[in-house]
Amino acid sequence: DTVLSWIALEANGNGGLLRSTNTLAVMDKLTALRAKMMYFHGNNFYPQPNLWSALMKMLVDLNCLLMVFCYPFKFLTPLPFTRLVVGLQPITILSVFLMTFCFWGVESLAYALA
């Protein structure tokens, strides 16, 4: 779009393309070309690249993997508060499950809508 505007300014500033009298035809063609380029850039028909989708999926999966392995140590429940089984942390297990469920749910929704 910028290059087409520059061509239009040069064609208009020189009084026509190559000093001829076809300025109106050149401007009409440039306007039509700009309209087609704006349609092309505004077209959302083209899907996102597979490499980008794979990278985002890998990042979300790595984040969920880190949550599964690291959050039980971060949210360690003290031993006196574990009532049922020694070492069982129900709140930590529930929070990790809900967080990974939300991440994977949004990831699958974004993949379905893409």
Biopython code that builds the backbone (N, CA, C, O; Angstrom):
import numpy as np
from Bio.PDB.StructureBuilder import StructureBuilder

atoms = [
    (1, "ASP", "N", (0.835, -1.185, 0.000)),
    (1, "ASP", "CA", (0.000, 0.000, 0.000)),
    (1, "ASP", "C", (0.882, 1.252, 0.000)),
    (1, "ASP", "O", (0.594, 2.217, -0.707)),
    (2, "THR", "N", (1.938, 1.232, 0.781)),
    (2, "THR", "CA", (2.835, 2.384, 0.829)),
    (2, "THR", "C", (3.556, 2.576, -0.493)),
    (2, "THR", "O", (3.706, 3.703, -0.965)),
    (3, "VAL", "N", (3.999, 1.491, -1.084)),
    (3, "VAL", "CA", (4.696, 1.581, -2.374)),
    (3, "VAL", "C", (3.743, 2.070, -3.455)),
    (3, "VAL", "O", (4.130, 2.862, -4.315)),
    (4, "LEU", "N", (2.504, 1.605, -3.415)),
    (4, "LEU", "CA", (1.529, 2.065, -4.410)),
    (4, "LEU", "C", (1.229, 3.551, -4.237)),
    (4, "LEU", "O", (1.055, 4.266, -5.224)),
    (5, "SER", "N", (1.169, 4.017, -3.000)),
    (5, "SER", "CA", (0.971, 5.457, -2.771)),
    (5, "SER", "C", (2.160, 6.260, -3.281)),
    (5, "SER", "O", (1.988, 7.337, -3.852)),
    (6, "TRP", "N", (3.368, 5.735, -3.074)),
    (6, "TRP", "CA", (4.570, 6.409, -3.565)),
    (6, "TRP", "C", (4.567, 6.476, -5.092)),
    (6, "TRP", "O", (4.926, 7.503, -5.668)),
    (7, "ILE", "N", (4.164, 5.391, -5.745)),
    (7, "ILE", "CA", (4.074, 5.394, -7.211)),
    (7, "ILE", "C", (3.045, 6.419, -7.674)),
    (7, "ILE", "O", (3.273, 7.130, -8.653)),
    (8, "ALA", "N", (1.919, 6.498, -6.976)),
    (8, "ALA", "CA", (0.888, 7.468, -7.353)),
    (8, "ALA", "C", (1.390, 8.896, -7.186)),
    (8, "ALA", "O", (1.116, 9.750, -8.029)),
    (9, "LEU", "N", (2.124, 9.166, -6.104)),
    (9, "LEU", "CA", (2.666, 10.515, -5.910)),
    (9, "LEU", "C", (3.688, 10.867, -6.986)),
    (9, "LEU", "O", (3.693, 11.986, -7.498)),
    (10, "GLU", "N", (4.547, 9.920, -7.327)),
    (10, "GLU", "CA", (5.539, 10.176, -8.373)),
    (10, "GLU", "C", (4.874, 10.384, -9.728)),
    (10, "GLU", "O", (5.269, 11.262, -10.496)),
    (11, "ALA", "N", (3.863, 9.573, -10.015)),
    (11, "ALA", "CA", (3.172, 9.718, -11.299)),
    (11, "ALA", "C", (2.419, 11.039, -11.357)),
    (11, "ALA", "O", (2.371, 11.685, -12.404)),
    (12, "ASN", "N", (1.834, 11.440, -10.241)),
    (12, "ASN", "CA", (1.091, 12.693, -10.211)),
    (12, "ASN", "C", (2.043, 13.888, -10.201)),
    (12, "ASN", "O", (1.766, 14.904, -10.838)),
    (13, "GLY", "N", (3.158, 13.774, -9.486)),
    (13, "GLY", "CA", (4.107, 14.883, -9.399)),
    (13, "GLY", "C", (4.832, 15.151, -10.708)),
    (13, "GLY", "O", (5.198, 16.293, -10.984)),
    (14, "ASN", "N", (5.044, 14.139, -11.505)),
    (14, "ASN", "CA", (5.729, 14.308, -12.782)),
    (14, "ASN", "C", (4.783, 14.705, -13.908)),
    (14, "ASN", "O", (5.213, 14.883, -15.048)),
    (15, "GLY", "N", (3.523, 14.842, -13.602)),
    (15, "GLY", "CA", (2.569, 15.240, -14.633)),
    (15, "GLY", "C", (2.237, 14.100, -15.579)),
    (15, "GLY", "O", (1.990, 14.319, -16.765)),
    (16, "GLY", "N", (2.231, 12.916, -15.065)),
    (16, "GLY", "CA", (1.920, 11.761, -15.899)),
    (16, "GLY", "C", (3.085, 10.801, -15.906)),
    (16, "GLY", "O", (4.211, 11.159, -15.561)),
    (17, "LEU", "N", (2.804, 9.605, -16.293)),
    (17, "LEU", "CA", (3.837, 8.578, -16.326)),
    (17, "LEU", "C", (4.706, 8.776, -17.556)),
    (17, "LEU", "O", (4.207, 8.774, -18.681)),
    (18, "LEU", "N", (5.990, 8.943, -17.345)),
    (18, "LEU", "CA", (6.961, 9.172, -18.421)),
    (18, "LEU", "C", (6.577, 10.370, -19.290)),
    (18, "LEU", "O", (6.702, 10.334, -20.514)),
    (19, "ARG", "N", (6.113, 11.416, -18.642)),
    (19, "ARG", "CA", (5.757, 12.693, -19.274)),
    (19, "ARG", "C", (4.656, 12.548, -20.331)),
    (19, "ARG", "O", (4.655, 13.264, -21.332)),
    (20, "SER", "N", (3.747, 11.644, -20.111)),
    (20, "SER", "CA", (2.633, 11.503, -21.062)),
    (20, "SER", "C", (1.347, 12.012, -20.424)),
    (20, "SER", "O", (1.366, 12.508, -19.298)),
    (21, "THR", "N", (0.264, 11.893, -21.118)),
    (21, "THR", "CA", (-1.005, 12.470, -20.652)),
    (21, "THR", "C", (-1.958, 11.408, -20.128)),
    (21, "THR", "O", (-3.166, 11.643, -20.081)),
    (22, "ASN", "N", (-1.452, 10.256, -19.736)),
    (22, "ASN", "CA", (-2.346, 9.193, -19.268)),
    (22, "ASN", "C", (-2.406, 9.114, -17.745)),
    (22, "ASN", "O", (-2.492, 8.019, -17.189)),
    (23, "THR", "N", (-2.363, 10.246, -17.071)),
    (23, "THR", "CA", (-2.380, 10.282, -15.609)),
    (23, "THR", "C", (-3.670, 9.692, -15.058)),
    (23, "THR", "O", (-3.641, 8.966, -14.065)),
    (24, "LEU", "N", (-4.794, 9.992, -15.684)),
    (24, "LEU", "CA", (-6.075, 9.487, -15.198)),
    (24, "LEU", "C", (-6.129, 7.962, -15.280)),
    (24, "LEU", "O", (-6.610, 7.317, -14.349)),
    (25, "ALA", "N", (-5.652, 7.385, -16.360)),
    (25, "ALA", "CA", (-5.656, 5.925, -16.499)),
    (25, "ALA", "C", (-4.725, 5.271, -15.483)),
    (25, "ALA", "O", (-5.057, 4.233, -14.910)),
    (26, "VAL", "N", (-3.555, 5.881, -15.258)),
    (26, "VAL", "CA", (-2.611, 5.328, -14.281)),
    (26, "VAL", "C", (-3.205, 5.400, -12.882)),
    (26, "VAL", "O", (-3.088, 4.447, -12.111)),
    (27, "MET", "N", (-3.843, 6.521, -12.545)),
    (27, "MET", "CA", (-4.443, 6.658, -11.220)),
    (27, "MET", "C", (-5.592, 5.677, -11.031)),
    (27, "MET", "O", (-5.762, 5.131, -9.941)),
    (28, "ASP", "N", (-6.382, 5.445, -12.073)),
    (28, "ASP", "CA", (-7.465, 4.463, -11.979)),
    (28, "ASP", "C", (-6.919, 3.061, -11.744)),
    (28, "ASP", "O", (-7.454, 2.308, -10.930)),
    (29, "LYS", "N", (-5.860, 2.715, -12.455)),
    (29, "LYS", "CA", (-5.257, 1.388, -12.287)),
    (29, "LYS", "C", (-4.635, 1.241, -10.892)),
    (29, "LYS", "O", (-4.751, 0.186, -10.267)),
    (30, "LEU", "N", (-3.978, 2.298, -10.409)),
    (30, "LEU", "CA", (-3.398, 2.242, -9.067)),
    (30, "LEU", "C", (-4.473, 2.135, -7.988)),
    (30, "LEU", "O", (-4.300, 1.429, -6.995)),
    (31, "THR", "N", (-5.586, 2.842, -8.194)),
    (31, "THR", "CA", (-6.691, 2.758, -7.238)),
    (31, "THR", "C", (-7.287, 1.361, -7.227)),
    (31, "THR", "O", (-7.586, 0.821, -6.162)),
    (32, "ALA", "N", (-7.462, 0.774, -8.403)),
    (32, "ALA", "CA", (-7.993, -0.591, -8.474)),
    (32, "ALA", "C", (-7.028, -1.589, -7.837)),
    (32, "ALA", "O", (-7.456, -2.518, -7.152)),
    (33, "LEU", "N", (-5.727, -1.399, -8.061)),
    (33, "LEU", "CA", (-4.735, -2.289, -7.468)),
    (33, "LEU", "C", (-4.705, -2.151, -5.949)),
    (33, "LEU", "O", (-4.575, -3.148, -5.238)),
    (34, "ARG", "N", (-4.822, -0.934, -5.454)),
    (34, "ARG", "CA", (-4.871, -0.731, -3.999)),
    (34, "ARG", "C", (-6.108, -1.379, -3.398)),
    (34, "ARG", "O", (-6.041, -1.960, -2.315)),
    (35, "ALA", "N", (-7.241, -1.285, -4.094)),
    (35, "ALA", "CA", (-8.466, -1.918, -3.594)),
    (35, "ALA", "C", (-8.311, -3.434, -3.548)),
    (35, "ALA", "O", (-8.758, -4.076, -2.599)),
    (36, "LYS", "N", (-7.680, -4.006, -4.568)),
    (36, "LYS", "CA", (-7.476, -5.456, -4.569)),
    (36, "LYS", "C", (-6.500, -5.880, -3.476)),
    (36, "LYS", "O", (-6.680, -6.927, -2.854)),
    (37, "MET", "N", (-5.477, -5.078, -3.243)),
    (37, "MET", "CA", (-4.524, -5.413, -2.186)),
    (37, "MET", "C", (-5.174, -5.305, -0.802)),
    (37, "MET", "O", (-4.879, -6.113, 0.078)),
    (38, "MET", "N", (-6.037, -4.336, -0.604)),
    (38, "MET", "CA", (-6.720, -4.218, 0.682)),
    (38, "MET", "C", (-7.678, -5.380, 0.886)),
    (38, "MET", "O", (-7.851, -5.845, 2.013)),
    (39, "TYR", "N", (-8.303, -5.856, -0.185)),
    (39, "TYR", "CA", (-9.153, -7.036, -0.067)),
    (39, "TYR", "C", (-8.299, -8.249, 0.294)),
    (39, "TYR", "O", (-8.705, -9.075, 1.112)),
    (40, "PHE", "N", (-7.122, -8.355, -0.313)),
    (40, "PHE", "CA", (-6.240, -9.487, -0.039)),
    (40, "PHE", "C", (-5.755, -9.468, 1.411)),
    (40, "PHE", "O", (-5.727, -10.512, 2.062)),
    (41, "HIS", "N", (-5.372, -8.292, 1.926)),
    (41, "HIS", "CA", (-4.878, -8.210, 3.304)),
    (41, "HIS", "C", (-6.001, -8.372, 4.318)),
    (41, "HIS", "O", (-5.762, -8.851, 5.427)),
    (42, "GLY", "N", (-7.206, -7.987, 3.967)),
    (42, "GLY", "CA", (-8.325, -8.126, 4.890)),
    (42, "GLY", "C", (-8.986, -9.479, 4.832)),
    (42, "GLY", "O", (-9.913, -9.744, 5.597)),
    (43, "ASN", "N", (-8.536, -10.341, 3.942)),
    (43, "ASN", "CA", (-9.141, -11.653, 3.785)),
    (43, "ASN", "C", (-8.633, -12.581, 4.881)),
    (43, "ASN", "O", (-7.427, -12.779, 5.026)),
    (44, "ASN", "N", (-9.543, -13.138, 5.639)),
    (44, "ASN", "CA", (-9.170, -14.053, 6.714)),
    (44, "ASN", "C", (-9.341, -15.509, 6.299)),
    (44, "ASN", "O", (-9.486, -16.392, 7.144)),
    (45, "PHE", "N", (-9.324, -15.750, 5.009)),
    (45, "PHE", "CA", (-9.517, -17.111, 4.521)),
    (45, "PHE", "C", (-8.297, -17.979, 4.794)),
    (45, "PHE", "O", (-8.422, -19.181, 5.026)),
    (46, "TYR", "N", (-7.127, -17.369, 4.765)),
    (46, "TYR", "CA", (-5.904, -18.139, 4.904)),
    (46, "TYR", "C", (-5.714, -18.542, 6.362)),
    (46, "TYR", "O", (-5.722, -17.670, 7.230)),
    (47, "PRO", "N", (-5.545, -19.820, 6.663)),
    (47, "PRO", "CA", (-5.390, -20.253, 8.059)),
    (47, "PRO", "C", (-3.999, -19.935, 8.584)),
    (47, "PRO", "O", (-3.090, -19.597, 7.825)),
    (48, "GLN", "N", (-3.856, -20.050, 9.890)),
    (48, "GLN", "CA", (-2.548, -19.811, 10.483)),
    (48, "GLN", "C", (-1.605, -20.956, 10.116)),
    (48, "GLN", "O", (-2.063, -22.072, 9.874)),
    (49, "PRO", "N", (-0.325, -20.702, 10.072)),
    (49, "PRO", "CA", (0.629, -21.744, 9.673)),
    (49, "PRO", "C", (0.663, -22.900, 10.675)),
    (49, "PRO", "O", (0.426, -22.709, 11.867)),
    (50, "ASN", "N", (0.956, -24.082, 10.178)),
    (50, "ASN", "CA", (1.030, -25.254, 11.047)),
    (50, "ASN", "C", (2.179, -25.149, 12.039)),
    (50, "ASN", "O", (2.077, -25.649, 13.159)),
    (51, "LEU", "N", (3.264, -24.507, 11.645)),
    (51, "LEU", "CA", (4.405, -24.364, 12.545)),
    (51, "LEU", "C", (4.033, -23.516, 13.759)),
    (51, "LEU", "O", (4.443, -23.817, 14.880)),
    (52, "TRP", "N", (3.264, -22.468, 13.537)),
    (52, "TRP", "CA", (2.819, -21.607, 14.642)),
    (52, "TRP", "C", (1.877, -22.374, 15.566)),
    (52, "TRP", "O", (1.986, -22.264, 16.787)),
    (53, "SER", "N", (0.962, -23.144, 15.002)),
    (53, "SER", "CA", (0.045, -23.940, 15.823)),
    (53, "SER", "C", (0.810, -24.968, 16.650)),
    (53, "SER", "O", (0.515, -25.171, 17.828)),
    (54, "ALA", "N", (1.792, -25.614, 16.027)),
    (54, "ALA", "CA", (2.580, -26.615, 16.752)),
    (54, "ALA", "C", (3.385, -25.971, 17.873)),
    (54, "ALA", "O", (3.505, -26.544, 18.956)),
    (55, "LEU", "N", (3.937, -24.784, 17.624)),
    (55, "LEU", "CA", (4.698, -24.090, 18.663)),
    (55, "LEU", "C", (3.803, -23.714, 19.837)),
    (55, "LEU", "O", (4.187, -23.905, 20.991)),
    (56, "MET", "N", (2.616, -23.181, 19.559)),
    (56, "MET", "CA", (1.714, -22.798, 20.639)),
    (56, "MET", "C", (1.242, -24.019, 21.424)),
    (56, "MET", "O", (1.134, -23.969, 22.649)),
    (57, "LYS", "N", (0.963, -25.105, 20.725)),
    (57, "LYS", "CA", (0.545, -26.337, 21.407)),
    (57, "LYS", "C", (1.668, -26.857, 22.297)),
    (57, "LYS", "O", (1.418, -27.295, 23.420)),
    (58, "MET", "N", (2.905, -26.813, 21.801)),
    (58, "MET", "CA", (4.034, -27.277, 22.595)),
    (58, "MET", "C", (4.235, -26.391, 23.829)),
    (58, "MET", "O", (4.517, -26.901, 24.914)),
    (59, "LEU", "N", (4.093, -25.074, 23.674)),
    (59, "LEU", "CA", (4.264, -24.176, 24.822)),
    (59, "LEU", "C", (3.198, -24.400, 25.887)),
    (59, "LEU", "O", (3.500, -24.408, 27.080)),
    (60, "VAL", "N", (1.955, -24.582, 25.458)),
    (60, "VAL", "CA", (0.883, -24.830, 26.426)),
    (60, "VAL", "C", (1.092, -26.171, 27.118)),
    (60, "VAL", "O", (0.894, -26.283, 28.328)),
    (61, "ASP", "N", (1.494, -27.192, 26.355)),
    (61, "ASP", "CA", (1.731, -28.499, 26.966)),
    (61, "ASP", "C", (2.907, -28.469, 27.939)),
    (61, "ASP", "O", (2.850, -29.096, 28.997)),
    (62, "LEU", "N", (3.974, -27.744, 27.592)),
    (62, "LEU", "CA", (5.103, -27.623, 28.518)),
    (62, "LEU", "C", (4.712, -26.862, 29.785)),
    (62, "LEU", "O", (5.156, -27.200, 30.882)),
    (63, "ASN", "N", (3.882, -25.836, 29.626)),
    (63, "ASN", "CA", (3.411, -25.093, 30.794)),
    (63, "ASN", "C", (2.571, -25.997, 31.695)),
    (63, "ASN", "O", (2.719, -25.969, 32.917)),
    (64, "CYS", "N", (1.700, -26.790, 31.097)),
    (64, "CYS", "CA", (0.881, -27.712, 31.891)),
    (64, "CYS", "C", (1.741, -28.784, 32.547)),
    (64, "CYS", "O", (1.481, -29.179, 33.683)),
    (65, "LEU", "N", (2.761, -29.257, 31.842)),
    (65, "LEU", "CA", (3.663, -30.256, 32.414)),
    (65, "LEU", "C", (4.417, -29.686, 33.616)),
    (65, "LEU", "O", (4.579, -30.360, 34.633)),
    (66, "LEU", "N", (4.873, -28.446, 33.490)),
    (66, "LEU", "CA", (5.536, -27.800, 34.629)),
    (66, "LEU", "C", (4.580, -27.626, 35.805)),
    (66, "LEU", "O", (4.978, -27.786, 36.958)),
    (67, "MET", "N", (3.327, -27.299, 35.519)),
    (67, "MET", "CA", (2.354, -27.161, 36.603)),
    (67, "MET", "C", (2.126, -28.491, 37.305)),
    (67, "MET", "O", (2.056, -28.545, 38.532)),
    (68, "VAL", "N", (2.008, -29.566, 36.526)),
    (68, "VAL", "CA", (1.747, -30.870, 37.133)),
    (68, "VAL", "C", (2.907, -31.303, 38.023)),
    (68, "VAL", "O", (2.685, -31.881, 39.087)),
    (69, "PHE", "N", (4.139, -31.030, 37.602)),
    (69, "PHE", "CA", (5.289, -31.489, 38.375)),
    (69, "PHE", "C", (5.731, -30.512, 39.462)),
    (69, "PHE", "O", (6.270, -30.945, 40.481)),
    (70, "CYS", "N", (5.522, -29.216, 39.279)),
    (70, "CYS", "CA", (6.068, -28.231, 40.227)),
    (70, "CYS", "C", (5.052, -27.721, 41.243)),
    (70, "CYS", "O", (5.432, -27.406, 42.371)),
    (71, "TYR", "N", (3.801, -27.632, 40.889)),
    (71, "TYR", "CA", (2.832, -27.051, 41.820)),
    (71, "TYR", "C", (2.630, -27.876, 43.090)),
    (71, "TYR", "O", (2.414, -27.290, 44.150)),
    (72, "PRO", "N", (2.689, -29.218, 43.031)),
    (72, "PRO", "CA", (2.570, -29.933, 44.314)),
    (72, "PRO", "C", (3.670, -29.577, 45.308)),
    (72, "PRO", "O", (3.451, -29.654, 46.517)),
    (73, "PHE", "N", (4.839, -29.192, 44.827)),
    (73, "PHE", "CA", (5.907, -28.784, 45.745)),
    (73, "PHE", "C", (5.735, -27.337, 46.189)),
    (73, "PHE", "O", (6.117, -26.975, 47.302)),
    (74, "LYS", "N", (5.164, -26.513, 45.322)),
    (74, "LYS", "CA", (4.957, -25.112, 45.683)),
    (74, "LYS", "C", (3.803, -24.971, 46.675)),
    (74, "LYS", "O", (3.896, -24.227, 47.651)),
    (75, "PHE", "N", (2.725, -25.688, 46.413)),
    (75, "PHE", "CA", (1.551, -25.625, 47.282)),
    (75, "PHE", "C", (1.537, -26.808, 48.241)),
    (75, "PHE", "O", (0.505, -27.455, 48.421)),
    (76, "LEU", "N", (2.657, -27.085, 48.840)),
    (76, "LEU", "CA", (2.773, -28.231, 49.729)),
    (76, "LEU", "C", (1.882, -28.025, 50.949)),
    (76, "LEU", "O", (1.977, -27.012, 51.641)),
    (77, "THR", "N", (1.026, -28.989, 51.195)),
    (77, "THR", "CA", (0.152, -28.935, 52.359)),
    (77, "THR", "C", (0.913, -29.493, 53.567)),
    (77, "THR", "O", (1.464, -30.592, 53.494)),
    (78, "PRO", "N", (0.948, -28.757, 54.659)),
    (78, "PRO", "CA", (1.658, -29.276, 55.839)),
    (78, "PRO", "C", (1.046, -30.593, 56.328)),
    (78, "PRO", "O", (-0.146, -30.844, 56.146)),
    (79, "LEU", "N", (1.862, -31.406, 56.936)),
    (79, "LEU", "CA", (1.456, -32.744, 57.355)),
    (79, "LEU", "C", (0.260, -32.746, 58.316)),
    (79, "LEU", "O", (-0.594, -33.624, 58.193)),
    (80, "PRO", "N", (0.154, -31.801, 59.271)),
    (80, "PRO", "CA", (-1.022, -31.839, 60.159)),
    (80, "PRO", "C", (-2.351, -31.577, 59.435)),
    (80, "PRO", "O", (-3.409, -31.951, 59.939)),
    (81, "PHE", "N", (-2.304, -30.934, 58.248)),
    (81, "PHE", "CA", (-3.547, -30.624, 57.542)),
    (81, "PHE", "C", (-3.986, -31.730, 56.587)),
    (81, "PHE", "O", (-5.080, -31.656, 56.028)),
    (82, "THR", "N", (-3.171, -32.736, 56.393)),
    (82, "THR", "CA", (-3.580, -33.866, 55.553)),
    (82, "THR", "C", (-4.302, -34.857, 56.448)),
    (82, "THR", "O", (-3.663, -35.588, 57.204)),
    (83, "ARG", "N", (-5.613, -34.888, 56.371)),
    (83, "ARG", "CA", (-6.421, -35.654, 57.310)),
    (83, "ARG", "C", (-6.656, -37.097, 56.844)),
    (83, "ARG", "O", (-6.622, -38.027, 57.649)),
    (84, "LEU", "N", (-6.895, -37.273, 55.542)),
    (84, "LEU", "CA", (-7.289, -38.602, 55.083)),
    (84, "LEU", "C", (-6.101, -39.559, 55.002)),
    (84, "LEU", "O", (-6.017, -40.526, 55.759)),
    (85, "VAL", "N", (-5.208, -39.283, 54.098)),
    (85, "VAL", "CA", (-4.041, -40.129, 53.882)),
    (85, "VAL", "C", (-2.815, -39.244, 54.038)),
    (85, "VAL", "O", (-2.827, -38.089, 53.614)),
    (86, "VAL", "N", (-1.784, -39.761, 54.629)),
    (86, "VAL", "CA", (-0.573, -38.976, 54.841)),
    (86, "VAL", "C", (0.029, -38.629, 53.482)),
    (86, "VAL", "O", (0.312, -39.519, 52.680)),
    (87, "GLY", "N", (0.222, -37.357, 53.228)),
    (87, "GLY", "CA", (0.819, -36.901, 51.975)),
    (87, "GLY", "C", (-0.184, -36.568, 50.887)),
    (87, "GLY", "O", (0.209, -36.016, 49.859)),
    (88, "LEU", "N", (-1.460, -36.877, 51.066)),
    (88, "LEU", "CA", (-2.465, -36.549, 50.045)),
    (88, "LEU", "C", (-2.811, -35.065, 50.143)),
    (88, "LEU", "O", (-3.102, -34.558, 51.227)),
    (89, "GLN", "N", (-2.778, -34.386, 49.024)),
    (89, "GLN", "CA", (-3.040, -32.955, 48.984)),
    (89, "GLN", "C", (-4.230, -32.702, 48.060)),
    (89, "GLN", "O", (-4.032, -32.413, 46.880)),
    (90, "PRO", "N", (-5.444, -32.802, 48.558)),
    (90, "PRO", "CA", (-6.608, -32.696, 47.666)),
    (90, "PRO", "C", (-6.779, -31.313, 47.038)),
    (90, "PRO", "O", (-7.187, -31.212, 45.882)),
    (91, "ILE", "N", (-6.477, -30.261, 47.771)),
    (91, "ILE", "CA", (-6.648, -28.915, 47.209)),
    (91, "ILE", "C", (-5.630, -28.673, 46.102)),
    (91, "ILE", "O", (-5.954, -28.079, 45.074)),
    (92, "THR", "N", (-4.409, -29.131, 46.310)),
    (92, "THR", "CA", (-3.379, -28.972, 45.278)),
    (92, "THR", "C", (-3.723, -29.783, 44.041)),
    (92, "THR", "O", (-3.582, -29.294, 42.920)),
    (93, "ILE", "N", (-4.170, -31.008, 44.231)),
    (93, "ILE", "CA", (-4.552, -31.853, 43.092)),
    (93, "ILE", "C", (-5.709, -31.221, 42.336)),
    (93, "ILE", "O", (-5.708, -31.209, 41.105)),
    (94, "LEU", "N", (-6.691, -30.699, 43.049)),
    (94, "LEU", "CA", (-7.841, -30.070, 42.400)),
    (94, "LEU", "C", (-7.438, -28.801, 41.654)),
    (94, "LEU", "O", (-7.902, -28.565, 40.539)),
    (95, "SER", "N", (-6.577, -27.984, 42.261)),
    (95, "SER", "CA", (-6.178, -26.738, 41.585)),
    (95, "SER", "C", (-5.339, -27.020, 40.343)),
    (95, "SER", "O", (-5.508, -26.351, 39.323)),
    (96, "VAL", "N", (-4.436, -28.000, 40.412)),
    (96, "VAL", "CA", (-3.638, -28.347, 39.232)),
    (96, "VAL", "C", (-4.539, -28.911, 38.142)),
    (96, "VAL", "O", (-4.366, -28.585, 36.968)),
    (97, "PHE", "N", (-5.493, -29.748, 38.514)),
    (97, "PHE", "CA", (-6.418, -30.304, 37.524)),
    (97, "PHE", "C", (-7.233, -29.202, 36.853)),
    (97, "PHE", "O", (-7.384, -29.199, 35.631)),
    (98, "LEU", "N", (-7.753, -28.273, 37.640)),
    (98, "LEU", "CA", (-8.568, -27.206, 37.055)),
    (98, "LEU", "C", (-7.742, -26.294, 36.153)),
    (98, "LEU", "O", (-8.220, -25.867, 35.102)),
    (99, "MET", "N", (-6.512, -25.992, 36.552)),
    (99, "MET", "CA", (-5.679, -25.122, 35.716)),
    (99, "MET", "C", (-5.312, -25.793, 34.403)),
    (99, "MET", "O", (-5.395, -25.166, 33.347)),
    (100, "THR", "N", (-4.908, -27.054, 34.451)),
    (100, "THR", "CA", (-4.565, -27.743, 33.199)),
    (100, "THR", "C", (-5.798, -27.965, 32.343)),
    (100, "THR", "O", (-5.717, -27.908, 31.116)),
    (101, "PHE", "N", (-6.937, -28.217, 32.970)),
    (101, "PHE", "CA", (-8.185, -28.374, 32.220)),
    (101, "PHE", "C", (-8.539, -27.079, 31.492)),
    (101, "PHE", "O", (-8.967, -27.113, 30.338)),
    (102, "CYS", "N", (-8.362, -25.937, 32.161)),
    (102, "CYS", "CA", (-8.645, -24.647, 31.520)),
    (102, "CYS", "C", (-7.669, -24.367, 30.384)),
    (102, "CYS", "O", (-8.082, -23.932, 29.309)),
    (103, "PHE", "N", (-6.381, -24.610, 30.606)),
    (103, "PHE", "CA", (-5.395, -24.377, 29.548)),
    (103, "PHE", "C", (-5.665, -25.252, 28.336)),
    (103, "PHE", "O", (-5.679, -24.765, 27.205)),
    (104, "TRP", "N", (-5.880, -26.547, 28.567)),
    (104, "TRP", "CA", (-6.100, -27.454, 27.440)),
    (104, "TRP", "C", (-7.452, -27.206, 26.783)),
    (104, "TRP", "O", (-7.606, -27.432, 25.583)),
    (105, "GLY", "N", (-8.432, -26.746, 27.552)),
    (105, "GLY", "CA", (-9.729, -26.415, 26.967)),
    (105, "GLY", "C", (-9.649, -25.213, 26.044)),
    (105, "GLY", "O", (-10.203, -25.229, 24.945)),
    (106, "VAL", "N", (-8.958, -24.169, 26.490)),
    (106, "VAL", "CA", (-8.794, -22.980, 25.643)),
    (106, "VAL", "C", (-7.936, -23.306, 24.428)),
    (106, "VAL", "O", (-8.186, -22.793, 23.338)),
    (107, "GLU", "N", (-6.927, -24.157, 24.607)),
    (107, "GLU", "CA", (-6.074, -24.546, 23.480)),
    (107, "GLU", "C", (-6.870, -25.307, 22.423)),
    (107, "GLU", "O", (-6.720, -25.047, 21.229)),
    (108, "SER", "N", (-7.710, -26.238, 22.851)),
    (108, "SER", "CA", (-8.505, -26.992, 21.877)),
    (108, "SER", "C", (-9.577, -26.112, 21.244)),
    (108, "SER", "O", (-9.919, -26.300, 20.076)),
    (109, "LEU", "N", (-10.110, -25.159, 21.995)),
    (109, "LEU", "CA", (-11.087, -24.232, 21.429)),
    (109, "LEU", "C", (-10.447, -23.327, 20.388)),
    (109, "LEU", "O", (-11.036, -23.081, 19.335)),
    (110, "ALA", "N", (-9.246, -22.829, 20.672)),
    (110, "ALA", "CA", (-8.539, -21.989, 19.699)),
    (110, "ALA", "C", (-8.186, -22.782, 18.448)),
    (110, "ALA", "O", (-8.247, -22.249, 17.340)),
    (111, "TYR", "N", (-7.818, -24.049, 18.614)),
    (111, "TYR", "CA", (-7.497, -24.888, 17.454)),
    (111, "TYR", "C", (-8.754, -25.157, 16.629)),
    (111, "TYR", "O", (-8.693, -25.194, 15.400)),
    (112, "ALA", "N", (-9.896, -25.346, 17.301)),
    (112, "ALA", "CA", (-11.142, -25.616, 16.578)),
    (112, "ALA", "C", (-11.644, -24.376, 15.842)),
    (112, "ALA", "O", (-12.236, -24.494, 14.769)),
    (113, "LEU", "N", (-11.416, -23.197, 16.400)),
    (113, "LEU", "CA", (-11.905, -21.972, 15.770)),
    (113, "LEU", "C", (-10.951, -21.409, 14.728)),
    (113, "LEU", "O", (-11.332, -20.527, 13.959)),
    (114, "ALA", "N", (-9.723, -21.900, 14.689)),
    (114, "ALA", "CA", (-8.728, -21.361, 13.748)),
    (114, "ALA", "C", (-8.982, -21.765, 12.322)),
    (114, "ALA", "O", (-8.226, -21.384, 11.428)),
]
sb = StructureBuilder()
sb.init_structure("model")
sb.init_model(0)
sb.init_chain("A")
sb.init_seg("    ")
for serial, (resi, resn, name, xyz) in enumerate(atoms, 1):
    if name == "N":
        sb.init_residue(resn, " ", resi, " ")
    sb.init_atom(name, np.array(xyz, "f"), 0.0, 1.0, " ", f" {name:<3s}", serial, name[0])
structure = sb.get_structure()
